[in-house]
């Protein structure tokens, strides 16, 4: 399993719209579900910083994720441009692979 984590600071007042775009039923998740190797998207809200969110996107493998990005580049860019209008900042926290026992 492969996991990508992103942190977003949302513009004040844009939280509801952000949640619709980035949540498990939102634009990103719908795009990712069009690929067979996407497993799940989760959206977390920071309890102490009300405009900060973290997304968790689970994929079968890093290779599958990277291939998806190559084949869906235009759609990815379009949603990313929408997201930039909703946020003050975004940063990739990391990309992680499950450690096998």
LOBA-120391 format. One record per atom (N, C-alpha, C): residue number from 1; atom name; residue in one letter; x, y, z. Coordinates in steps of 0.05 Angstrom, whole numbers, plus 5000, padded with zeros to 4 digits. Atoms other than C-alpha are relative to their C-alpha. Layout:
<node nr="NUM" atom="CA" rest="a" px="X" py="Y" pz="Z"/>
...
//
This chain:
<node nr="1" atom="N" rest="x" px="5017" py="4976" pz="5000"/>
<node nr="1" atom="CA" rest="x" px="5000" py="5000" pz="5000"/>
<node nr="1" atom="C" rest="x" px="5018" py="5025" pz="5000"/>
<node nr="2" atom="N" rest="x" px="4986" py="4975" pz="5002"/>
<node nr="2" atom="CA" rest="x" px="5022" py="5071" pz="4985"/>
<node nr="2" atom="C" rest="x" px="4981" py="5022" pz="5009"/>
<node nr="3" atom="N" rest="x" px="5016" py="4978" pz="4988"/>
<node nr="3" atom="CA" rest="x" px="4998" py="5134" pz="5021"/>
<node nr="3" atom="C" rest="x" px="5013" py="5027" pz="4994"/>
<node nr="4" atom="N" rest="x" px="4992" py="4973" pz="5004"/>
<node nr="4" atom="CA" rest="x" px="5003" py="5207" pz="5002"/>
<node nr="4" atom="C" rest="x" px="4986" py="5018" pz="5020"/>
<node nr="5" atom="N" rest="x" px="5011" py="4981" pz="4981"/>
<node nr="5" atom="CA" rest="x" px="4992" py="5260" pz="5056"/>
<node nr="5" atom="C" rest="x" px="5005" py="5028" pz="4991"/>
<node nr="6" atom="N" rest="x" px="4998" py="4971" pz="5006"/>
<node nr="6" atom="CA" rest="x" px="4978" py="5333" pz="5041"/>
<node nr="6" atom="C" rest="x" px="4987" py="5016" pz="5023"/>
<node nr="7" atom="N" rest="x" px="5011" py="4981" pz="4981"/>
<node nr="7" atom="CA" rest="x" px="4966" py="5391" pz="5089"/>
<node nr="7" atom="C" rest="x" px="4991" py="5025" pz="4986"/>
<node nr="8" atom="N" rest="x" px="5011" py="4976" pz="5013"/>
<node nr="8" atom="CA" rest="x" px="4923" py="5450" pz="5069"/>
<node nr="8" atom="C" rest="x" px="4991" py="5020" pz="5021"/>
<node nr="9" atom="N" rest="x" px="5011" py="4978" pz="4985"/>
<node nr="9" atom="CA" rest="x" px="4909" py="5517" pz="5101"/>
<node nr="9" atom="C" rest="x" px="4979" py="5013" pz="4982"/>
<node nr="10" atom="N" rest="x" px="5022" py="4990" pz="5016"/>
<node nr="10" atom="CA" rest="x" px="4841" py="5539" pz="5076"/>
<node nr="10" atom="C" rest="x" px="4994" py="5029" pz="5006"/>
<node nr="11" atom="N" rest="x" px="5007" py="4972" pz="4995"/>
<node nr="11" atom="CA" rest="x" px="4821" py="5611" pz="5066"/>
<node nr="11" atom="C" rest="x" px="4975" py="5001" pz="5018"/>
<node nr="12" atom="N" rest="x" px="5023" py="4998" pz="4982"/>
<node nr="12" atom="CA" rest="x" px="4774" py="5631" pz="5122"/>
<node nr="12" atom="C" rest="x" px="4974" py="5005" pz="4985"/>
<node nr="13" atom="N" rest="x" px="5026" py="4999" pz="5013"/>
<node nr="13" atom="CA" rest="x" px="4702" py="5622" pz="5102"/>
<node nr="13" atom="C" rest="x" px="4997" py="4980" pz="4977"/>
<node nr="14" atom="N" rest="x" px="5001" py="5019" pz="5022"/>
<node nr="14" atom="CA" rest="x" px="4719" py="5570" pz="5049"/>
<node nr="14" atom="C" rest="x" px="5000" py="4971" pz="5009"/>
<node nr="15" atom="N" rest="x" px="4998" py="5027" pz="4989"/>
<node nr="15" atom="CA" rest="x" px="4718" py="5509" pz="5094"/>
<node nr="15" atom="C" rest="x" px="4979" py="4981" pz="4988"/>
<node nr="16" atom="N" rest="x" px="5021" py="5018" pz="5011"/>
<node nr="16" atom="CA" rest="x" px="4652" py="5481" pz="5069"/>
<node nr="16" atom="C" rest="x" px="5005" py="4992" pz="4971"/>
<node nr="17" atom="N" rest="x" px="4994" py="5006" pz="5028"/>
<node nr="17" atom="CA" rest="x" px="4671" py="5486" pz="4996"/>
<node nr="17" atom="C" rest="x" px="5025" py="4982" pz="4998"/>
<node nr="18" atom="N" rest="x" px="4976" py="5017" pz="5000"/>
<node nr="18" atom="CA" rest="x" px="4740" py="5457" pz="5010"/>
<node nr="18" atom="C" rest="x" px="4993" py="4971" pz="5007"/>
<node nr="19" atom="N" rest="x" px="5008" py="5027" pz="4992"/>
<node nr="19" atom="CA" rest="x" px="4708" py="5397" pz="5045"/>
<node nr="19" atom="C" rest="x" px="4986" py="4986" pz="4978"/>
<node nr="20" atom="N" rest="x" px="5014" py="5012" pz="5022"/>
<node nr="20" atom="CA" rest="x" px="4664" py="5385" pz="4985"/>
<node nr="20" atom="C" rest="x" px="5019" py="4992" pz="4977"/>
<node nr="21" atom="N" rest="x" px="4981" py="5006" pz="5021"/>
<node nr="21" atom="CA" rest="x" px="4723" py="5386" pz="4937"/>
<node nr="21" atom="C" rest="x" px="5019" py="4978" pz="5008"/>
<node nr="22" atom="N" rest="x" px="4978" py="5017" pz="4990"/>
<node nr="22" atom="CA" rest="x" px="4773" py="5348" pz="4980"/>
<node nr="22" atom="C" rest="x" px="4991" py="4976" pz="5016"/>
<node nr="23" atom="N" rest="x" px="5011" py="5022" pz="4983"/>
<node nr="23" atom="CA" rest="x" px="4728" py="5301" pz="5020"/>
<node nr="23" atom="C" rest="x" px="4998" py="4974" pz="4984"/>
<node nr="24" atom="N" rest="x" px="5002" py="5026" pz="5012"/>
<node nr="24" atom="CA" rest="x" px="4716" py="5227" pz="5005"/>
<node nr="24" atom="C" rest="x" px="4979" py="4998" pz="4977"/>
<node nr="25" atom="N" rest="x" px="5020" py="5000" pz="5022"/>
<node nr="25" atom="CA" rest="x" px="4657" py="5244" pz="4959"/>
<node nr="25" atom="C" rest="x" px="5005" py="5023" pz="4981"/>
<node nr="26" atom="N" rest="x" px="4994" py="4976" pz="5015"/>
<node nr="26" atom="CA" rest="x" px="4691" py="5305" pz="4928"/>
<node nr="26" atom="C" rest="x" px="5013" py="4995" pz="4973"/>
<node nr="27" atom="N" rest="x" px="4989" py="5001" pz="5026"/>
<node nr="27" atom="CA" rest="x" px="4723" py="5321" pz="4862"/>
<node nr="27" atom="C" rest="x" px="5026" py="4983" pz="4998"/>
<node nr="28" atom="N" rest="x" px="4975" py="5016" pz="5000"/>
<node nr="28" atom="CA" rest="x" px="4791" py="5291" pz="4880"/>
<node nr="28" atom="C" rest="x" px="4994" py="4971" pz="5001"/>
<node nr="29" atom="N" rest="x" px="5006" py="5029" pz="4996"/>
<node nr="29" atom="CA" rest="x" px="4763" py="5225" pz="4904"/>
<node nr="29" atom="C" rest="x" px="4986" py="4989" pz="4976"/>
<node nr="30" atom="N" rest="x" px="5013" py="5010" pz="5024"/>
<node nr="30" atom="CA" rest="x" px="4719" py="5219" pz="4843"/>
<node nr="30" atom="C" rest="x" px="5020" py="4995" pz="4978"/>
<node nr="31" atom="N" rest="x" px="4979" py="5003" pz="5021"/>
<node nr="31" atom="CA" rest="x" px="4778" py="5230" pz="4797"/>
<node nr="31" atom="C" rest="x" px="5017" py="4975" pz="5007"/>
<node nr="32" atom="N" rest="x" px="4982" py="5022" pz="4993"/>
<node nr="32" atom="CA" rest="x" px="4822" py="5181" pz="4836"/>
<node nr="32" atom="C" rest="x" px="4985" py="4973" pz="4997"/>
<node nr="33" atom="N" rest="x" px="5015" py="5025" pz="5003"/>
<node nr="33" atom="CA" rest="x" px="4766" py="5128" pz="4836"/>
<node nr="33" atom="C" rest="x" px="4998" py="4991" pz="4971"/>
<node nr="34" atom="N" rest="x" px="5001" py="5008" pz="5028"/>
<node nr="34" atom="CA" rest="x" px="4768" py="5129" pz="4760"/>
<node nr="34" atom="C" rest="x" px="5024" py="4982" pz="4994"/>
<node nr="35" atom="N" rest="x" px="4978" py="5019" pz="5003"/>
<node nr="35" atom="CA" rest="x" px="4834" py="5091" pz="4768"/>
<node nr="35" atom="C" rest="x" px="4995" py="4975" pz="5017"/>
<node nr="36" atom="N" rest="x" px="5006" py="5026" pz="4986"/>
<node nr="36" atom="CA" rest="x" px="4831" py="5018" pz="4789"/>
<node nr="36" atom="C" rest="x" px="5018" py="4996" pz="5025"/>
<node nr="37" atom="N" rest="x" px="4981" py="5005" pz="4978"/>
<node nr="37" atom="CA" rest="x" px="4889" py="5024" pz="4839"/>
<node nr="37" atom="C" rest="x" px="4996" py="5019" pz="5023"/>
<node nr="38" atom="N" rest="x" px="5006" py="4982" pz="4978"/>
<node nr="38" atom="CA" rest="x" px="4860" py="5079" pz="4883"/>
<node nr="38" atom="C" rest="x" px="4984" py="4984" pz="5021"/>
<node nr="39" atom="N" rest="x" px="5014" py="5016" pz="4979"/>
<node nr="39" atom="CA" rest="x" px="4837" py="5049" pz="4950"/>
<node nr="39" atom="C" rest="x" px="4981" py="5017" pz="5016"/>
<node nr="40" atom="N" rest="x" px="5017" py="4984" pz="4982"/>
<node nr="40" atom="CA" rest="x" px="4810" py="5107" pz="4991"/>
<node nr="40" atom="C" rest="x" px="5012" py="5028" pz="5003"/>
<node nr="41" atom="N" rest="x" px="4992" py="4972" pz="4993"/>
<node nr="41" atom="CA" rest="x" px="4812" py="5182" pz="5006"/>
<node nr="41" atom="C" rest="x" px="4987" py="5007" pz="5026"/>
<node nr="42" atom="N" rest="x" px="5011" py="4991" pz="4975"/>
<node nr="42" atom="CA" rest="x" px="4803" py="5210" pz="5075"/>
<node nr="42" atom="C" rest="x" px="5008" py="5029" pz="5004"/>
<node nr="43" atom="N" rest="x" px="4995" py="4972" pz="4994"/>
<node nr="43" atom="CA" rest="x" px="4799" py="5282" pz="5098"/>
<node nr="43" atom="C" rest="x" px="4998" py="5004" pz="5030"/>
<node nr="44" atom="N" rest="x" px="4999" py="4995" pz="4971"/>
<node nr="44" atom="CA" rest="x" px="4820" py="5303" pz="5168"/>
<node nr="44" atom="C" rest="x" px="5000" py="5030" pz="5005"/>
<node nr="45" atom="N" rest="x" px="5002" py="4972" pz="4992"/>
<node nr="45" atom="CA" rest="x" px="4805" py="5369" pz="5202"/>
<node nr="45" atom="C" rest="x" px="5015" py="5004" pz="5026"/>
<node nr="46" atom="N" rest="x" px="4984" py="4994" pz="4976"/>
<node nr="46" atom="CA" rest="x" px="4853" py="5399" pz="5253"/>
<node nr="46" atom="C" rest="x" px="4982" py="5012" pz="5022"/>
<node nr="47" atom="N" rest="x" px="5018" py="4990" pz="4978"/>
<node nr="47" atom="CA" rest="x" px="4817" py="5408" pz="5320"/>
<node nr="47" atom="C" rest="x" px="5010" py="5026" pz="5013"/>
<node nr="48" atom="N" rest="x" px="4989" py="4976" pz="4987"/>
<node nr="48" atom="CA" rest="x" px="4863" py="5464" pz="5343"/>
<node nr="48" atom="C" rest="x" px="5005" py="5023" pz="4981"/>
<node nr="49" atom="N" rest="x" px="4997" py="4979" pz="5020"/>
<node nr="49" atom="CA" rest="x" px="4873" py="5502" pz="5278"/>
<node nr="49" atom="C" rest="x" px="4978" py="4996" pz="4980"/>
<node nr="50" atom="N" rest="x" px="5025" py="5006" pz="5015"/>
<node nr="50" atom="CA" rest="x" px="4804" py="5507" pz="5246"/>
<node nr="50" atom="C" rest="x" px="5001" py="5003" pz="4970"/>
<node nr="51" atom="N" rest="x" px="4999" py="4998" pz="5029"/>
<node nr="51" atom="CA" rest="x" px="4827" py="5524" pz="5176"/>
<node nr="51" atom="C" rest="x" px="5021" py="4981" pz="4988"/>
<node nr="52" atom="N" rest="x" px="4980" py="5019" pz="5009"/>
<node nr="52" atom="CA" rest="x" px="4878" py="5467" pz="5171"/>
<node nr="52" atom="C" rest="x" px="4988" py="4972" pz="4996"/>
<node nr="53" atom="N" rest="x" px="5010" py="5026" pz="5007"/>
<node nr="53" atom="CA" rest="x" px="4862" py="5400" pz="5138"/>
<node nr="53" atom="C" rest="x" px="5024" py="4983" pz="4990"/>
<node nr="54" atom="N" rest="x" px="4981" py="5020" pz="5011"/>
<node nr="54" atom="CA" rest="x" px="4901" py="5337" pz="5119"/>
<node nr="54" atom="C" rest="x" px="4984" py="4981" pz="4983"/>
<node nr="55" atom="N" rest="x" px="5012" py="5021" pz="5017"/>
<node nr="55" atom="CA" rest="x" px="4883" py="5291" pz="5061"/>
<node nr="55" atom="C" rest="x" px="5018" py="4976" pz="5001"/>
<node nr="56" atom="N" rest="x" px="4987" py="5025" pz="5001"/>
<node nr="56" atom="CA" rest="x" px="4902" py="5218" pz="5060"/>
<node nr="56" atom="C" rest="x" px="4990" py="4985" pz="4975"/>
<node nr="57" atom="N" rest="x" px="5007" py="5015" pz="5024"/>
<node nr="57" atom="CA" rest="x" px="4902" py="5183" pz="4992"/>
<node nr="57" atom="C" rest="x" px="5015" py="4974" pz="4999"/>
<node nr="58" atom="N" rest="x" px="4989" py="5027" pz="4999"/>
<node nr="58" atom="CA" rest="x" px="4913" py="5108" pz="4993"/>
<node nr="58" atom="C" rest="x" px="4999" py="4988" pz="4972"/>
<node nr="59" atom="N" rest="x" px="4997" py="5013" pz="5027"/>
<node nr="59" atom="CA" rest="x" px="4937" py="5072" pz="4930"/>
<node nr="59" atom="C" rest="x" px="5012" py="4972" pz="5004"/>
<node nr="60" atom="N" rest="x" px="4989" py="5027" pz="4999"/>
<node nr="60" atom="CA" rest="x" px="4957" py="5000" pz="4916"/>
<node nr="60" atom="C" rest="x" px="5031" py="5001" pz="5000"/>
<node nr="61" atom="N" rest="x" px="4971" py="4998" pz="5002"/>
<node nr="61" atom="CA" rest="x" px="5029" py="5022" pz="4900"/>
<node nr="61" atom="C" rest="x" px="5008" py="5028" pz="4991"/>
<node nr="62" atom="N" rest="x" px="4990" py="4974" pz="5010"/>
<node nr="62" atom="CA" rest="x" px="5072" py="5082" pz="4885"/>
<node nr="62" atom="C" rest="x" px="5000" py="5000" pz="4970"/>
<node nr="63" atom="N" rest="x" px="5000" py="5002" pz="5029"/>
<node nr="63" atom="CA" rest="x" px="5079" py="5058" pz="4814"/>
<node nr="63" atom="C" rest="x" px="4972" py="5006" pz="4988"/>
<node nr="64" atom="N" rest="x" px="5028" py="4996" pz="5009"/>
<node nr="64" atom="CA" rest="x" px="5003" py="5056" pz="4806"/>
<node nr="64" atom="C" rest="x" px="4992" py="5030" pz="5002"/>
<node nr="65" atom="N" rest="x" px="5006" py="4971" pz="4995"/>
<node nr="65" atom="CA" rest="x" px="4997" py="5127" pz="4835"/>
<node nr="65" atom="C" rest="x" px="5014" py="5017" pz="4978"/>
<node nr="66" atom="N" rest="x" px="4985" py="4984" pz="5019"/>
<node nr="66" atom="CA" rest="x" px="5051" py="5155" pz="4789"/>
<node nr="66" atom="C" rest="x" px="4989" py="4996" pz="4971"/>
<node nr="67" atom="N" rest="x" px="5012" py="5005" pz="5026"/>
<node nr="67" atom="CA" rest="x" px="5020" py="5121" pz="4728"/>
<node nr="67" atom="C" rest="x" px="4974" py="5015" pz="4997"/>
<node nr="68" atom="N" rest="x" px="5026" py="4986" pz="5000"/>
<node nr="68" atom="CA" rest="x" px="4952" py="5150" pz="4746"/>
<node nr="68" atom="C" rest="x" px="5005" py="5030" pz="4995"/>
<node nr="69" atom="N" rest="x" px="4994" py="4972" pz="5004"/>
<node nr="69" atom="CA" rest="x" px="4983" py="5220" pz="4750"/>
<node nr="69" atom="C" rest="x" px="5008" py="5006" pz="4971"/>
<node nr="70" atom="N" rest="x" px="4992" py="4996" pz="5028"/>
<node nr="70" atom="CA" rest="x" px="5014" py="5212" pz="4681"/>
<node nr="70" atom="C" rest="x" px="4976" py="4999" pz="4981"/>
<node nr="71" atom="N" rest="x" px="5022" py="5004" pz="5018"/>
<node nr="71" atom="CA" rest="x" px="4950" py="5188" pz="4648"/>
<node nr="71" atom="C" rest="x" px="4977" py="5019" pz="5005"/>
<node nr="72" atom="N" rest="x" px="5022" py="4982" pz="4993"/>
<node nr="72" atom="CA" rest="x" px="4904" py="5238" pz="4683"/>
<node nr="72" atom="C" rest="x" px="5010" py="5028" pz="5006"/>
<node nr="73" atom="N" rest="x" px="4987" py="4975" pz="4994"/>
<node nr="73" atom="CA" rest="x" px="4949" py="5299" pz="4682"/>
<node nr="73" atom="C" rest="x" px="4982" py="5024" pz="4997"/>
<node nr="74" atom="N" rest="x" px="5017" py="4977" pz="5005"/>
<node nr="74" atom="CA" rest="x" px="4899" py="5348" pz="4652"/>
<node nr="74" atom="C" rest="x" px="4978" py="5002" pz="5021"/>
<node nr="75" atom="N" rest="x" px="5022" py="4999" pz="4980"/>
<node nr="75" atom="CA" rest="x" px="4842" py="5329" pz="4699"/>
<node nr="75" atom="C" rest="x" px="5011" py="5007" pz="5028"/>
<node nr="76" atom="N" rest="x" px="4987" py="4994" pz="4974"/>
<node nr="76" atom="CA" rest="x" px="4890" py="5332" pz="4759"/>
<node nr="76" atom="C" rest="x" px="5005" py="5030" pz="5001"/>
<node nr="77" atom="N" rest="x" px="4993" py="4971" pz="5000"/>
<node nr="77" atom="CA" rest="x" px="4913" py="5402" pz="4739"/>
<node nr="77" atom="C" rest="x" px="4975" py="5017" pz="5003"/>
<node nr="78" atom="N" rest="x" px="5024" py="4984" pz="4998"/>
<node nr="78" atom="CA" rest="x" px="4842" py="5427" pz="4731"/>
<node nr="78" atom="C" rest="x" px="4989" py="5001" pz="5029"/>
<node nr="79" atom="N" rest="x" px="5010" py="5001" pz="4973"/>
<node nr="79" atom="CA" rest="x" px="4821" py="5405" pz="4801"/>
<node nr="79" atom="C" rest="x" px="5020" py="5015" pz="5018"/>
<node nr="80" atom="N" rest="x" px="4980" py="4987" pz="4984"/>
<node nr="80" atom="CA" rest="x" px="4887" py="5430" pz="4830"/>
<node nr="80" atom="C" rest="x" px="4997" py="5031" pz="4998"/>
<node nr="81" atom="N" rest="x" px="5004" py="4972" pz="5003"/>
<node nr="81" atom="CA" rest="x" px="4874" py="5499" pz="4801"/>
<node nr="81" atom="C" rest="x" px="4976" py="5010" pz="5016"/>
<node nr="82" atom="N" rest="x" px="5023" py="4993" pz="4983"/>
<node nr="82" atom="CA" rest="x" px="4806" py="5500" pz="4835"/>
<node nr="82" atom="C" rest="x" px="5008" py="5001" pz="5029"/>
<node nr="83" atom="N" rest="x" px="4991" py="5001" pz="4972"/>
<node nr="83" atom="CA" rest="x" px="4838" py="5480" pz="4900"/>
<node nr="83" atom="C" rest="x" px="5017" py="5023" pz="5008"/>
<node nr="84" atom="N" rest="x" px="4983" py="4977" pz="4994"/>
<node nr="84" atom="CA" rest="x" px="4889" py="5536" pz="4896"/>
<node nr="84" atom="C" rest="x" px="4984" py="5025" pz="5007"/>
<node nr="85" atom="N" rest="x" px="5018" py="4977" pz="4995"/>
<node nr="85" atom="CA" rest="x" px="4831" py="5586" pz="4897"/>
<node nr="85" atom="C" rest="x" px="4988" py="4998" pz="5028"/>
<node nr="86" atom="N" rest="x" px="5012" py="5004" pz="4974"/>
<node nr="86" atom="CA" rest="x" px="4807" py="5556" pz="4963"/>
<node nr="86" atom="C" rest="x" px="5020" py="5000" pz="5023"/>
<node nr="87" atom="N" rest="x" px="4980" py="5004" pz="4980"/>
<node nr="87" atom="CA" rest="x" px="4873" py="5552" pz="5000"/>
<node nr="87" atom="C" rest="x" px="5020" py="5023" pz="5002"/>
<node nr="88" atom="N" rest="x" px="4978" py="4981" pz="4995"/>
<node nr="88" atom="CA" rest="x" px="4926" py="5598" pz="5030"/>
<node nr="88" atom="C" rest="x" px="5026" py="4985" pz="4994"/>
<node nr="89" atom="N" rest="x" px="4976" py="5016" pz="5005"/>
<node nr="89" atom="CA" rest="x" px="4978" py="5542" pz="5027"/>
<node nr="89" atom="C" rest="x" px="4993" py="4971" pz="4999"/>
<node nr="90" atom="N" rest="x" px="5001" py="5029" pz="5000"/>
<node nr="90" atom="CA" rest="x" px="4988" py="5469" pz="5013"/>
<node nr="90" atom="C" rest="x" px="5028" py="4989" pz="5000"/>
<node nr="91" atom="N" rest="x" px="4974" py="5013" pz="5001"/>
<node nr="91" atom="CA" rest="x" px="5046" py="5423" pz="5025"/>
<node nr="91" atom="C" rest="x" px="4997" py="4970" pz="5003"/>
<node nr="92" atom="N" rest="x" px="5001" py="5029" pz="4998"/>
<node nr="92" atom="CA" rest="x" px="5059" py="5350" pz="5015"/>
<node nr="92" atom="C" rest="x" px="5016" py="4993" pz="5025"/>
<node nr="93" atom="N" rest="x" px="4987" py="5009" pz="4975"/>
<node nr="93" atom="CA" rest="x" px="5074" py="5321" pz="5083"/>
<node nr="93" atom="C" rest="x" px="5019" py="4977" pz="4994"/>
<node nr="94" atom="N" rest="x" px="4983" py="5022" pz="5007"/>
<node nr="94" atom="CA" rest="x" px="5101" py="5257" pz="5053"/>
<node nr="94" atom="C" rest="x" px="4985" py="4979" pz="4983"/>
<node nr="95" atom="N" rest="x" px="5010" py="5023" pz="5015"/>
<node nr="95" atom="CA" rest="x" px="5092" py="5194" pz="5012"/>
<node nr="95" atom="C" rest="x" px="5011" py="4975" pz="5013"/>
<node nr="96" atom="N" rest="x" px="4992" py="5022" pz="4983"/>
<node nr="96" atom="CA" rest="x" px="5094" py="5129" pz="5050"/>
<node nr="96" atom="C" rest="x" px="4992" py="4973" pz="4988"/>
<node nr="97" atom="N" rest="x" px="5007" py="5027" pz="5007"/>
<node nr="97" atom="CA" rest="x" px="5096" py="5055" pz="5035"/>
<node nr="97" atom="C" rest="x" px="4997" py="4983" pz="5025"/>
<node nr="98" atom="N" rest="x" px="5004" py="5018" pz="4977"/>
<node nr="98" atom="CA" rest="x" px="5071" py="5002" pz="5082"/>
<node nr="98" atom="C" rest="x" px="5024" py="4982" pz="5003"/>
<node nr="99" atom="N" rest="x" px="4978" py="5017" pz="4994"/>
<node nr="99" atom="CA" rest="x" px="5127" py="4964" pz="5115"/>
<node nr="99" atom="C" rest="x" px="4990" py="4972" pz="5004"/>
<node nr="100" atom="N" rest="x" px="5008" py="5028" pz="4997"/>
<node nr="100" atom="CA" rest="x" px="5119" py="4889" pz="5107"/>
<node nr="100" atom="C" rest="x" px="5015" py="4988" pz="5024"/>
<node nr="101" atom="N" rest="x" px="4987" py="5013" pz="4977"/>
<node nr="101" atom="CA" rest="x" px="5133" py="4846" pz="5168"/>
<node nr="101" atom="C" rest="x" px="5022" py="4981" pz="4992"/>
//
